[in-house]
Amino acid sequence: MNWAEFFAMGGYGKFVWSAYGAAAIIIILNIVLPLRRHKKVLQMLRELLKMKERE
């Protein structure tokens, strides 16, 4: 078996590798998006605390 046959996967390579790609993108988004949101929420809370201190 050579690498071309492995990646072709008996003619189903397009479907298999696109499914792996989609899964990888979803996993990455499930990590990155909550981290970005967490950072934004912390920033908003800091600003809120600063506003409360000024009162």
Secondary structure, DSSP 8 states (H G I E B T S, - for coil): --HHHHHHGGGTHHHHHHHHHHHHHHHHHHHHHHHHHHHHHHHHHHHHHHHHHH-
